[in-house]
Amino acid sequence: MGENAKWTILLDLDDTLIANTHLYHAPSLRCCTLISAALGEKSVHPLELLKMHLDVDMAMVKTHGYGVDRFPKSWVKTYEAAARRAGLSVDRKVSAAVMKAAAAFTRGPFVPFDGAKDALMELQREGHSLHLVTAGDKRLQEKKVRASGLS
């Protein structure tokens, strides 16, 4: 291609243009705290809860994809499995608290990586066609783009 060739560039958002993975850490820790408190003396180590959750969450990707509700639902399923394993009844109030805590990842802040905005603006100035390709929930991804200033 020549020096002035225009390209169609496909871009991913999460952990490519904006930092995202860390937004799942604090909610996960909060869910571990809620579950541990609910299970009391029958609670397992938080690392075991995190492993249980990872297994549940990855299994749910197959059925729920990267829908916005998958992560909170997988934490509720983790709580339910841990409660059953401990021989305890599932408490709907705990399930609701876990669901709410896990959903915190949707609140941001959604911060672009250093230089991301400048790089996109330069590519746009050069006339390249930029497109966002994502497996994530459309409304959440649009919210992230707006909140990050990358619109």
Backbone as JSON Lines, residues from 0, in Angstrom:
{"i":0,"aa":"M","n":[0.84,-1.19,0.0],"ca":[0.0,0.0,0.0],"c":[0.87,1.24,0.0]}
{"i":1,"aa":"G","n":[0.34,2.27,-0.6],"ca":[1.08,3.51,-0.68],"c":[1.16,4.24,0.65]}
{"i":2,"aa":"E","n":[1.96,5.26,0.68],"ca":[2.18,6.05,1.89],"c":[0.91,6.71,2.4]}
{"i":3,"aa":"N","n":[0.0,7.08,1.5],"ca":[-1.23,7.77,1.88],"c":[-2.44,6.84,1.97]}
{"i":4,"aa":"A","n":[-2.2,5.53,2.04],"ca":[-3.3,4.57,2.09],"c":[-4.14,4.8,3.35]}
{"i":5,"aa":"K","n":[-5.44,4.68,3.18],"ca":[-6.35,4.8,4.32],"c":[-6.72,3.39,4.76]}
{"i":6,"aa":"W","n":[-6.73,3.19,6.05],"ca":[-6.98,1.86,6.61],"c":[-8.31,1.84,7.36]}
{"i":7,"aa":"T","n":[-8.91,0.67,7.4],"ca":[-10.03,0.41,8.28],"c":[-9.43,-0.3,9.48]}
{"i":8,"aa":"I","n":[-9.55,0.33,10.64],"ca":[-8.91,-0.2,11.84],"c":[-9.98,-0.64,12.84]}
{"i":9,"aa":"L","n":[-9.91,-1.9,13.24],"ca":[-10.83,-2.45,14.22],"c":[-10.14,-2.43,15.58]}
{"i":10,"aa":"L","n":[-10.84,-1.89,16.57],"ca":[-10.26,-1.73,17.9],"c":[-11.13,-2.39,18.96]}
{"i":11,"aa":"D","n":[-10.48,-2.95,19.96],"ca":[-11.16,-3.46,21.14],"c":[-11.12,-2.36,22.18]}
{"i":12,"aa":"L","n":[-12.06,-2.34,23.09],"ca":[-12.12,-1.3,24.12],"c":[-11.46,-1.75,25.42]}
{"i":13,"aa":"D","n":[-12.02,-2.8,26.01],"ca":[-11.6,-3.22,27.35],"c":[-10.17,-3.77,27.36]}
{"i":14,"aa":"D","n":[-9.35,-3.14,28.17],"ca":[-7.96,-3.52,28.37],"c":[-7.11,-3.38,27.1]}
{"i":15,"aa":"T","n":[-7.64,-2.64,26.13],"ca":[-6.87,-2.25,24.96],"c":[-6.8,-0.73,24.92]}
{"i":16,"aa":"L","n":[-7.97,-0.08,24.98],"ca":[-8.02,1.38,25.0],"c":[-8.25,1.93,26.41]}
{"i":17,"aa":"I","n":[-9.02,1.2,27.2],"ca":[-9.27,1.62,28.58],"c":[-8.92,0.5,29.55]}
{"i":18,"aa":"A","n":[-8.47,0.89,30.73],"ca":[-8.22,-0.08,31.79],"c":[-9.58,-0.59,32.27]}
{"i":19,"aa":"N","n":[-9.72,-1.9,32.4],"ca":[-11.02,-2.47,32.72],"c":[-10.94,-3.57,33.78]}
{"i":20,"aa":"T","n":[-9.99,-4.47,33.68],"ca":[-9.94,-5.64,34.54],"c":[-9.97,-5.28,36.02]}
{"i":21,"aa":"H","n":[-9.3,-4.22,36.39],"ca":[-9.24,-3.85,37.81],"c":[-10.61,-3.51,38.38]}
{"i":22,"aa":"L","n":[-11.56,-3.15,37.52],"ca":[-12.9,-2.79,37.99],"c":[-13.66,-4.01,38.53]}
{"i":23,"aa":"Y","n":[-13.17,-5.19,38.25],"ca":[-13.78,-6.42,38.76],"c":[-13.18,-6.83,40.1]}
{"i":24,"aa":"H","n":[-12.02,-6.32,40.44],"ca":[-11.32,-6.76,41.66],"c":[-12.05,-6.35,42.93]}
{"i":25,"aa":"A","n":[-12.35,-5.09,43.09],"ca":[-13.0,-4.63,44.32],"c":[-14.38,-5.28,44.51]}
{"i":26,"aa":"P","n":[-15.21,-5.36,43.45],"ca":[-16.48,-6.06,43.64],"c":[-16.3,-7.53,44.03]}
{"i":27,"aa":"S","n":[-15.3,-8.17,43.47],"ca":[-15.04,-9.57,43.82],"c":[-14.66,-9.71,45.29]}
{"i":28,"aa":"L","n":[-13.83,-8.81,45.76],"ca":[-13.45,-8.84,47.18],"c":[-14.65,-8.58,48.07]}
{"i":29,"aa":"R","n":[-15.51,-7.65,47.66],"ca":[-16.72,-7.36,48.42],"c":[-17.64,-8.58,48.45]}
{"i":30,"aa":"C","n":[-17.77,-9.27,47.33],"ca":[-18.59,-10.48,47.28],"c":[-18.02,-11.55,48.2]}
{"i":31,"aa":"C","n":[-16.71,-11.71,48.21],"ca":[-16.08,-12.68,49.12],"c":[-16.4,-12.33,50.58]}
{"i":32,"aa":"T","n":[-16.34,-11.05,50.92],"ca":[-16.65,-10.61,52.28],"c":[-18.1,-10.92,52.63]}
{"i":33,"aa":"L","n":[-19.02,-10.61,51.72],"ca":[-20.44,-10.87,51.97],"c":[-20.71,-12.37,52.13]}
{"i":34,"aa":"I","n":[-20.12,-13.16,51.27],"ca":[-20.33,-14.61,51.33],"c":[-19.72,-15.19,52.59]}
{"i":35,"aa":"S","n":[-18.51,-14.77,52.93],"ca":[-17.86,-15.26,54.14],"c":[-18.68,-14.92,55.38]}
{"i":36,"aa":"A","n":[-19.21,-13.71,55.43],"ca":[-20.03,-13.3,56.57],"c":[-21.31,-14.14,56.64]}
{"i":37,"aa":"A","n":[-21.91,-14.4,55.48],"ca":[-23.15,-15.18,55.45],"c":[-22.92,-16.64,55.87]}
{"i":38,"aa":"L","n":[-21.77,-17.18,55.52],"ca":[-21.48,-18.58,55.85],"c":[-20.92,-18.74,57.26]}
{"i":39,"aa":"G","n":[-20.47,-17.63,57.82],"ca":[-19.96,-17.67,59.19],"c":[-18.85,-18.69,59.38]}
{"i":40,"aa":"E","n":[-18.98,-19.49,60.41],"ca":[-17.93,-20.47,60.75],"c":[-17.76,-21.54,59.68]}
{"i":41,"aa":"K","n":[-18.71,-21.64,58.76],"ca":[-18.62,-22.63,57.68],"c":[-18.02,-22.04,56.4]}
{"i":42,"aa":"S","n":[-17.55,-20.83,56.51],"ca":[-16.98,-20.17,55.35],"c":[-15.68,-20.83,54.93]}
{"i":43,"aa":"V","n":[-15.41,-20.74,53.64],"ca":[-14.14,-21.23,53.1],"c":[-13.2,-20.04,52.92]}
{"i":44,"aa":"H","n":[-11.95,-20.31,52.67],"ca":[-10.95,-19.26,52.45],"c":[-11.37,-18.43,51.23]}
{"i":45,"aa":"P","n":[-11.16,-17.11,51.28],"ca":[-11.53,-16.26,50.13],"c":[-10.89,-16.7,48.82]}
{"i":46,"aa":"L","n":[-9.68,-17.24,48.85],"ca":[-9.07,-17.71,47.61],"c":[-9.87,-18.86,47.0]}
{"i":47,"aa":"E","n":[-10.45,-19.7,47.86],"ca":[-11.3,-20.77,47.35],"c":[-12.57,-20.2,46.74]}
{"i":48,"aa":"L","n":[-13.14,-19.17,47.37],"ca":[-14.32,-18.52,46.79],"c":[-13.99,-17.91,45.44]}
{"i":49,"aa":"L","n":[-12.83,-17.27,45.34],"ca":[-12.42,-16.67,44.07],"c":[-12.26,-17.73,42.99]}
{"i":50,"aa":"K","n":[-11.68,-18.89,43.34],"ca":[-11.53,-19.97,42.38],"c":[-12.89,-20.52,41.98]}
{"i":51,"aa":"M","n":[-13.76,-20.72,42.97],"ca":[-15.11,-21.2,42.67],"c":[-15.79,-20.24,41.69]}
{"i":52,"aa":"H","n":[-15.65,-18.95,41.99],"ca":[-16.29,-17.96,41.12],"c":[-15.73,-18.0,39.71]}
{"i":53,"aa":"L","n":[-14.43,-18.09,39.59],"ca":[-13.83,-18.13,38.26],"c":[-14.38,-19.3,37.45]}
{"i":54,"aa":"D","n":[-14.49,-20.46,38.08],"ca":[-15.03,-21.63,37.39],"c":[-16.48,-21.39,36.96]}
{"i":55,"aa":"V","n":[-17.29,-20.84,37.86],"ca":[-18.7,-20.56,37.56],"c":[-18.79,-19.51,36.44]}
{"i":56,"aa":"D","n":[-18.01,-18.44,36.56],"ca":[-18.07,-17.34,35.61],"c":[-17.65,-17.79,34.21]}
{"i":57,"aa":"M","n":[-16.58,-18.57,34.11],"ca":[-16.13,-19.03,32.8],"c":[-17.16,-19.98,32.18]}
{"i":58,"aa":"A","n":[-17.81,-20.79,33.0],"ca":[-18.87,-21.67,32.48],"c":[-20.03,-20.84,31.97]}
{"i":59,"aa":"M","n":[-20.33,-19.75,32.65],"ca":[-21.45,-18.9,32.24],"c":[-21.17,-18.11,30.97]}
{"i":60,"aa":"V","n":[-19.91,-17.88,30.66],"ca":[-19.58,-17.18,29.41],"c":[-20.15,-17.98,28.23]}
{"i":61,"aa":"K","n":[-20.13,-19.31,28.35],"ca":[-20.63,-20.16,27.27],"c":[-22.13,-19.97,27.04]}
{"i":62,"aa":"T","n":[-22.88,-19.68,28.1],"ca":[-24.34,-19.54,27.96],"c":[-24.81,-18.1,27.95]}
{"i":63,"aa":"H","n":[-24.08,-17.2,28.62],"ca":[-24.49,-15.79,28.74],"c":[-23.6,-14.84,27.93]}
{"i":64,"aa":"G","n":[-22.52,-15.36,27.35],"ca":[-21.58,-14.49,26.66],"c":[-21.02,-13.47,27.63]}
{"i":65,"aa":"Y","n":[-20.77,-12.28,27.13],"ca":[-20.24,-11.22,27.97],"c":[-21.32,-10.21,28.33]}
{"i":66,"aa":"G","n":[-22.54,-10.7,28.49],"ca":[-23.65,-9.85,28.89],"c":[-23.36,-9.2,30.24]}
{"i":67,"aa":"V","n":[-23.93,-8.04,30.44],"ca":[-23.66,-7.23,31.63],"c":[-24.11,-7.94,32.91]}
{"i":68,"aa":"D","n":[-25.06,-8.85,32.81],"ca":[-25.55,-9.52,34.01],"c":[-24.77,-10.79,34.36]}
{"i":69,"aa":"R","n":[-23.92,-11.27,33.48],"ca":[-23.21,-12.52,33.71],"c":[-22.36,-12.48,34.97]}
{"i":70,"aa":"F","n":[-21.56,-11.46,35.14],"ca":[-20.64,-11.38,36.28],"c":[-21.4,-11.35,37.62]}
{"i":71,"aa":"P","n":[-22.4,-10.5,37.79],"ca":[-23.14,-10.54,39.05],"c":[-23.86,-11.87,39.28]}
{"i":72,"aa":"K","n":[-24.46,-12.43,38.23],"ca":[-25.15,-13.71,38.38],"c":[-24.18,-14.83,38.75]}
{"i":73,"aa":"S","n":[-22.98,-14.77,38.21],"ca":[-22.0,-15.82,38.54],"c":[-21.57,-15.72,40.0]}
{"i":74,"aa":"W","n":[-21.55,-14.5,40.55],"ca":[-21.25,-14.37,41.98],"c":[-22.39,-14.9,42.83]}
{"i":75,"aa":"V","n":[-23.62,-14.68,42.42],"ca":[-24.76,-15.23,43.15],"c":[-24.71,-16.75,43.11]}
{"i":76,"aa":"K","n":[-24.43,-17.32,41.94],"ca":[-24.32,-18.78,41.83],"c":[-23.18,-19.31,42.71]}
{"i":77,"aa":"T","n":[-22.11,-18.55,42.81],"ca":[-21.0,-18.94,43.68],"c":[-21.45,-18.97,45.14]}
{"i":78,"aa":"Y","n":[-22.16,-17.93,45.55],"ca":[-22.69,-17.9,46.92],"c":[-23.61,-19.1,47.16]}
{"i":79,"aa":"E","n":[-24.53,-19.34,46.25],"ca":[-25.48,-20.44,46.41],"c":[-24.76,-21.78,46.51]}
{"i":80,"aa":"A","n":[-23.75,-22.0,45.68],"ca":[-22.99,-23.25,45.72],"c":[-22.24,-23.39,47.05]}
{"i":81,"aa":"A","n":[-21.64,-22.29,47.5],"ca":[-20.9,-22.32,48.77],"c":[-21.85,-22.58,49.95]}
{"i":82,"aa":"A","n":[-23.03,-21.98,49.91],"ca":[-24.01,-22.2,50.98],"c":[-24.45,-23.65,51.0]}
{"i":83,"aa":"R","n":[-24.77,-24.2,49.83],"ca":[-25.19,-25.61,49.76],"c":[-24.08,-26.53,50.25]}
{"i":84,"aa":"R","n":[-22.86,-26.24,49.82],"ca":[-21.72,-27.07,50.24],"c":[-21.55,-27.03,51.76]}
{"i":85,"aa":"A","n":[-21.86,-25.88,52.35],"ca":[-21.74,-25.72,53.81],"c":[-22.97,-26.27,54.55]}
{"i":86,"aa":"G","n":[-23.96,-26.74,53.79],"ca":[-25.17,-27.27,54.42],"c":[-26.11,-26.18,54.92]}
{"i":87,"aa":"L","n":[-26.02,-25.0,54.34],"ca":[-26.85,-23.87,54.75],"c":[-27.88,-23.55,53.68]}
{"i":88,"aa":"S","n":[-28.96,-22.93,54.09],"ca":[-29.97,-22.45,53.16],"c":[-29.47,-21.18,52.48]}
{"i":89,"aa":"V","n":[-29.91,-20.98,51.26],"ca":[-29.59,-19.76,50.53],"c":[-30.48,-18.65,51.05]}
{"i":90,"aa":"D","n":[-29.87,-17.54,51.42],"ca":[-30.6,-16.37,51.93],"c":[-30.77,-15.38,50.77]}
{"i":91,"aa":"R","n":[-32.0,-15.11,50.4],"ca":[-32.27,-14.21,49.26],"c":[-31.7,-12.8,49.49]}
{"i":92,"aa":"K","n":[-31.65,-12.36,50.74],"ca":[-31.08,-11.04,51.03],"c":[-29.58,-11.03,50.74]}
{"i":93,"aa":"V","n":[-28.91,-12.12,51.07],"ca":[-27.47,-12.22,50.76],"c":[-27.29,-12.27,49.25]}
{"i":94,"aa":"S","n":[-28.12,-13.05,48.57],"ca":[-28.03,-13.12,47.1],"c":[-28.19,-11.73,46.48]}
{"i":95,"aa":"A","n":[-29.15,-10.96,46.98],"ca":[-29.37,-9.61,46.45],"c":[-28.18,-8.7,46.74]}
{"i":96,"aa":"A","n":[-27.62,-8.81,47.94],"ca":[-26.45,-7.99,48.29],"c":[-25.24,-8.35,47.44]}
{"i":97,"aa":"V","n":[-25.06,-9.65,47.18],"ca":[-23.95,-10.11,46.33],"c":[-24.16,-9.6,44.91]}
{"i":98,"aa":"M","n":[-25.39,-9.69,44.4],"ca":[-25.7,-9.2,43.05],"c":[-25.37,-7.72,42.93]}
{"i":99,"aa":"K","n":[-25.79,-6.94,43.9],"ca":[-25.55,-5.49,43.88],"c":[-24.05,-5.18,43.96]}
{"i":100,"aa":"A","n":[-23.35,-5.88,44.85],"ca":[-21.91,-5.64,45.0],"c":[-21.16,-5.97,43.71]}
{"i":101,"aa":"A","n":[-21.52,-7.09,43.08],"ca":[-20.82,-7.52,41.87],"c":[-21.08,-6.57,40.7]}
{"i":102,"aa":"A","n":[-22.25,-5.93,40.69],"ca":[-22.59,-5.03,39.58],"c":[-21.81,-3.73,39.61]}
{"i":103,"aa":"A","n":[-21.02,-3.51,40.66],"ca":[-20.26,-2.26,40.78],"c":[-19.28,-2.04,39.63]}
{"i":104,"aa":"F","n":[-18.89,-3.12,38.95],"ca":[-17.94,-2.97,37.83],"c":[-18.51,-2.08,36.73]}
{"i":105,"aa":"T","n":[-19.82,-1.93,36.68],"ca":[-20.45,-1.12,35.62],"c":[-20.39,0.37,35.9]}
{"i":106,"aa":"R","n":[-19.94,0.74,37.09],"ca":[-19.95,2.15,37.48],"c":[-18.66,2.9,37.16]}
{"i":107,"aa":"G","n":[-17.62,2.18,36.76],"ca":[-16.38,2.85,36.4],"c":[-15.55,3.25,37.59]}
{"i":108,"aa":"P","n":[-14.66,4.17,37.45],"ca":[-14.44,5.06,36.3],"c":[-13.78,4.32,35.13]}
{"i":109,"aa":"F","n":[-14.06,4.78,33.94],"ca":[-13.52,4.18,32.73],"c":[-12.46,5.12,32.17]}
{"i":110,"aa":"V","n":[-11.23,4.78,32.41],"ca":[-10.1,5.67,32.11],"c":[-9.28,5.1,30.96]}
{"i":111,"aa":"P","n":[-9.06,5.9,29.93],"ca":[-8.24,5.41,28.82],"c":[-6.77,5.27,29.24]}
{"i":112,"aa":"F","n":[-6.09,4.35,28.61],"ca":[-4.65,4.21,28.82],"c":[-3.96,5.47,28.32]}
{"i":113,"aa":"D","n":[-2.83,5.78,28.93],"ca":[-2.06,6.95,28.5],"c":[-1.78,6.87,27.0]}
{"i":114,"aa":"G","n":[-2.08,7.92,26.31],"ca":[-1.8,8.02,24.89],"c":[-2.88,7.45,23.98]}
{"i":115,"aa":"A","n":[-3.86,6.76,24.54],"ca":[-4.89,6.14,23.7],"c":[-5.68,7.18,22.92]}
{"i":116,"aa":"K","n":[-6.13,8.22,23.6],"ca":[-6.94,9.23,22.94],"c":[-6.13,9.95,21.86]}
{"i":117,"aa":"D","n":[-4.89,10.31,22.17],"ca":[-4.04,10.99,21.19],"c":[-3.8,10.11,19.97]}
{"i":118,"aa":"A","n":[-3.57,8.81,20.19],"ca":[-3.33,7.89,19.08],"c":[-4.57,7.79,18.19]}
{"i":119,"aa":"L","n":[-5.75,7.68,18.81],"ca":[-6.98,7.6,18.03],"c":[-7.23,8.87,17.24]}
{"i":120,"aa":"M","n":[-6.97,10.01,17.88],"ca":[-7.17,11.29,17.2],"c":[-6.21,11.42,16.01]}
{"i":121,"aa":"E","n":[-4.99,10.98,16.17],"ca":[-4.01,11.03,15.07],"c":[-4.44,10.13,13.92]}
{"i":122,"aa":"L","n":[-4.88,8.93,14.24],"ca":[-5.36,8.02,13.2],"c":[-6.56,8.61,12.46]}
{"i":123,"aa":"Q","n":[-7.45,9.24,13.21],"ca":[-8.62,9.87,12.61],"c":[-8.2,11.04,11.72]}
{"i":124,"aa":"R","n":[-7.25,11.86,12.2],"ca":[-6.75,13.0,11.4],"c":[-6.13,12.51,10.09]}
{"i":125,"aa":"E","n":[-5.51,11.35,10.13],"ca":[-4.89,10.79,8.94],"c":[-5.92,10.19,7.98]}
{"i":126,"aa":"G","n":[-7.19,10.19,8.4],"ca":[-8.25,9.73,7.52],"c":[-8.58,8.24,7.63]}
{"i":127,"aa":"H","n":[-8.01,7.57,8.6],"ca":[-8.31,6.15,8.76],"c":[-9.71,5.98,9.36]}
{"i":128,"aa":"S","n":[-10.34,4.89,9.03],"ca":[-11.69,4.58,9.51],"c":[-11.56,3.72,10.76]}
{"i":129,"aa":"L","n":[-12.04,4.23,11.9],"ca":[-11.9,3.54,13.18],"c":[-13.23,2.9,13.57]}
{"i":130,"aa":"H","n":[-13.17,1.65,14.02],"ca":[-14.37,0.91,14.4],"c":[-14.1,0.15,15.69]}
{"i":131,"aa":"L","n":[-15.07,0.2,16.59],"ca":[-14.99,-0.53,17.85],"c":[-15.65,-1.89,17.67]}
{"i":132,"aa":"V","n":[-14.91,-2.94,18.0],"ca":[-15.42,-4.3,17.93],"c":[-15.34,-4.85,19.35]}
{"i":133,"aa":"T","n":[-16.47,-5.32,19.88],"ca":[-16.48,-5.78,21.26],"c":[-17.46,-6.92,21.43]}
{"i":134,"aa":"A","n":[-17.15,-7.78,22.39],"ca":[-18.07,-8.87,22.74],"c":[-18.95,-8.45,23.91]}
{"i":135,"aa":"G","n":[-18.71,-7.26,24.44],"ca":[-19.43,-6.79,25.62],"c":[-20.82,-6.28,25.32]}
{"i":136,"aa":"D","n":[-21.58,-6.04,26.38],"ca":[-22.92,-5.5,26.3],"c":[-22.89,-4.13,25.61]}
{"i":137,"aa":"K","n":[-23.7,-3.96,24.58],"ca":[-23.65,-2.74,23.77],"c":[-23.85,-1.47,24.61]}
{"i":138,"aa":"R","n":[-24.87,-1.46,25.47],"ca":[-25.14,-0.24,26.26],"c":[-23.99,0.07,27.21]}
{"i":139,"aa":"L","n":[-23.44,-0.96,27.84],"ca":[-22.32,-0.72,28.75],"c":[-21.1,-0.25,27.98]}
{"i":140,"aa":"Q","n":[-20.84,-0.85,26.84],"ca":[-19.68,-0.44,26.05],"c":[-19.83,1.01,25.57]}
{"i":141,"aa":"E","n":[-21.03,1.39,25.17],"ca":[-21.26,2.78,24.77],"c":[-21.06,3.73,25.95]}
{"i":142,"aa":"K","n":[-21.52,3.32,27.13],"ca":[-21.31,4.12,28.34],"c":[-19.82,4.29,28.62]}
{"i":143,"aa":"K","n":[-19.06,3.22,28.45],"ca":[-17.61,3.28,28.7],"c":[-16.92,4.23,27.72]}
{"i":144,"aa":"V","n":[-17.33,4.17,26.46],"ca":[-16.74,5.04,25.45],"c":[-17.02,6.5,25.79]}
{"i":145,"aa":"R","n":[-18.27,6.82,26.12],"ca":[-18.61,8.2,26.48],"c":[-17.86,8.64,27.74]}
{"i":146,"aa":"A","n":[-17.9,7.81,28.78],"ca":[-17.29,8.19,30.06],"c":[-15.77,8.31,29.96]}
{"i":147,"aa":"S","n":[-15.16,7.57,29.06],"ca":[-13.7,7.62,28.91],"c":[-13.24,8.81,28.08]}
{"i":148,"aa":"G","n":[-14.19,9.47,27.4],"ca":[-13.82,10.6,26.54],"c":[-13.32,10.17,25.18]}
{"i":149,"aa":"L","n":[-13.54,8.91,24.81],"ca":[-13.04,8.41,23.53],"c":[-14.08,8.47,22.41]}
{"i":150,"aa":"S","n":[-15.22,9.12,22.67],"ca":[-16.26,9.18,21.63],"c":[-15.73,9.78,20.34]}
